[in-house]
Amino acid sequence: MQTAALLFSRKADDKSWRTVYNSGAVRASPAAPGSGALRFQEGMVFMKYLKQFGIILSVSCIGEILRFLLPWPIPASIYGLVLLFFLLALGIVKLDQVKDAGEFLIKIMPPMFIPAAVGLIDSWPQLKRLLLPLCVIIPLTTILVMLVTGKVTDFFVGRKEKTHE
């Protein structure tokens, strides 16, 4: 089954239903309009996404509980991400069980930043006095993060090559 929402359209000349996927593949359904077969297929896709979102939300909820219980200053979302990573790495949760919902969340991620951008625009008077320090700090820290990431990657790649020799 393709990832992304399904679009159902009705062809006027022969009254057959077609399922159109984002990839452009079209499958004609032998079911007549109004029959239960099409609704069943639509329901199965909905249930698959609902189950996958349920798994992701359950892990996020456990992350919230861990943040409440543990005294460390770590955001709940980080607990949830780490927990989901370990569940995937250990095979407790299979990638197919969360892949489609995860891809959907990634596709809708850009609009999620709109409220934050509007908040920055509203806070412009307070941010104006910090503009020069931010213009210096942001590029420097970006370069620093890139250098540290590169060195750590070189270290692990070199260590892996030594173990294969």
C-alpha positions as CSV (number, residue, x, y, z in Angstrom):
1,M,0.0,0.0,0.0
2,Q,1.4,3.4,-0.8
3,T,2.2,5.9,1.8
4,A,0.1,9.1,2.0
5,A,-3.6,9.7,2.0
6,L,-5.8,8.1,-0.6
7,L,-7.8,10.1,-3.0
8,F,-11.1,8.6,-4.2
9,S,-12.5,9.9,-7.4
10,R,-15.5,8.9,-9.4
11,K,-15.4,8.6,-13.2
12,A,-18.7,10.0,-14.6
13,D,-18.9,7.8,-17.7
14,D,-18.7,4.3,-16.3
15,K,-19.4,5.0,-12.6
16,S,-16.4,3.0,-11.5
17,W,-14.3,4.1,-8.5
18,R,-10.6,4.7,-8.8
19,T,-8.0,4.9,-6.1
20,V,-5.4,7.4,-6.9
21,Y,-2.1,7.2,-5.0
22,N,0.4,10.0,-4.7
23,S,2.9,8.0,-6.8
24,G,0.5,8.3,-9.7
25,A,-0.4,4.6,-9.8
26,V,-4.1,4.0,-10.4
27,R,-6.0,0.9,-9.5
28,A,-9.6,0.4,-10.6
29,S,-11.8,-1.1,-8.0
30,P,-14.2,-3.8,-9.2
31,A,-16.6,-2.7,-6.5
32,A,-19.7,-0.8,-7.5
33,P,-20.2,2.7,-6.0
34,G,-21.8,2.5,-2.6
35,S,-20.7,-1.2,-2.1
36,G,-19.0,-2.3,1.1
37,A,-15.8,-3.4,-0.6
38,L,-14.6,0.2,-1.2
39,R,-15.5,1.3,2.3
40,F,-13.7,-1.8,3.7
41,Q,-10.6,-0.9,1.8
42,E,-10.7,2.7,2.9
43,G,-11.3,1.5,6.5
44,M,-8.3,-0.8,6.4
45,V,-6.0,2.1,5.3
46,F,-7.5,4.3,8.0
47,M,-7.0,1.6,10.7
48,K,-3.4,1.1,9.6
49,Y,-2.6,4.8,10.0
50,L,-4.5,4.9,13.3
51,K,-2.5,2.0,14.7
52,Q,0.8,3.5,13.6
53,F,-0.1,6.9,15.1
54,G,-1.2,5.1,18.2
55,I,2.2,3.5,18.6
56,I,4.0,6.8,18.1
57,L,1.7,8.6,20.5
58,S,2.1,5.8,23.1
59,V,5.9,6.2,23.0
60,S,5.5,9.9,23.3
61,C,3.3,9.5,26.3
62,I,5.8,7.2,28.0
63,G,8.4,10.0,27.3
64,E,6.2,12.5,29.1
65,I,5.9,10.1,32.0
66,L,9.7,9.6,32.1
67,R,10.2,13.4,32.1
68,F,7.8,13.7,35.0
69,L,9.5,10.9,37.0
70,L,13.2,11.5,36.3
71,P,14.9,14.6,37.8
72,W,17.0,15.3,34.7
73,P,16.4,18.5,32.6
74,I,15.7,16.5,29.4
75,P,12.6,17.3,27.3
76,A,10.0,14.6,27.1
77,S,10.3,14.5,23.3
78,I,13.9,13.4,23.6
79,Y,12.9,10.6,26.0
80,G,10.3,9.5,23.5
81,L,12.7,9.6,20.5
82,V,15.4,7.6,22.4
83,L,12.7,5.1,23.6
84,L,11.4,4.7,20.1
85,F,15.0,4.3,18.8
86,F,15.7,1.5,21.3
87,L,12.3,-0.2,20.6
88,L,13.2,-0.2,16.8
89,A,16.8,-1.3,17.4
90,L,15.8,-4.2,19.6
91,G,13.0,-5.2,17.2
92,I,10.3,-4.8,19.7
93,V,8.6,-2.4,17.3
94,K,9.1,-3.2,13.6
95,L,9.8,-0.4,11.2
96,D,6.7,-1.3,9.2
97,Q,4.6,-0.7,12.3
98,V,5.4,3.0,12.3
99,K,6.9,3.8,8.9
100,D,3.9,5.2,7.0
101,A,2.8,7.4,9.9
102,G,6.3,8.7,10.3
103,E,6.6,9.5,6.6
104,F,3.3,11.4,6.9
105,L,4.5,13.4,9.9
106,I,7.7,14.3,8.0
107,K,5.6,15.4,5.0
108,I,3.5,17.8,7.1
109,M,6.4,19.1,9.2
110,P,7.0,22.4,7.3
111,P,3.6,23.9,8.2
112,M,4.2,23.1,11.8
113,F,6.9,25.8,11.9
114,I,4.5,28.5,10.8
115,P,3.3,29.3,14.3
116,A,6.9,29.6,15.6
117,A,7.8,31.9,12.8
118,V,4.8,34.1,13.5
119,G,5.8,34.2,17.2
120,L,9.3,35.4,16.2
121,I,7.7,38.1,14.0
122,D,5.6,39.2,17.0
123,S,8.7,39.3,19.2
124,W,10.7,41.4,16.8
125,P,11.0,44.4,19.2
126,Q,12.6,42.2,21.8
127,L,14.8,40.4,19.3
128,K,16.1,43.5,17.6
129,R,18.6,44.3,20.4
130,L,19.9,40.7,20.2
131,L,20.4,40.7,16.4
132,L,24.1,41.4,16.3
133,P,25.0,38.7,19.0
134,L,22.8,36.2,17.2
135,C,24.4,36.9,13.9
136,V,27.8,36.1,15.4
137,I,26.8,33.2,17.7
138,I,24.7,31.2,15.2
139,P,27.3,30.8,12.4
140,L,30.1,30.1,15.0
141,T,28.1,27.4,16.7
142,T,27.0,25.9,13.4
143,I,30.6,25.6,12.3
144,L,31.5,24.2,15.7
145,V,28.8,21.5,15.5
146,M,29.8,20.6,12.0
147,L,33.5,20.2,13.0
148,V,32.7,18.1,16.1
149,T,30.3,15.9,14.1
150,G,32.9,15.4,11.4
151,K,35.6,14.4,14.0
152,V,33.3,12.0,15.9
153,T,32.3,10.4,12.5
154,D,36.0,10.1,11.5
155,F,36.7,8.5,14.8
156,F,34.0,5.9,14.5
157,V,34.7,5.1,10.9
158,G,38.4,4.7,11.6
159,R,37.6,2.5,14.6
160,K,35.3,0.4,12.4
161,E,38.0,0.0,9.7
162,K,40.6,-1.1,12.3
163,T,38.2,-3.9,13.5
164,H,37.7,-5.2,10.0
165,E,41.5,-5.5,9.3
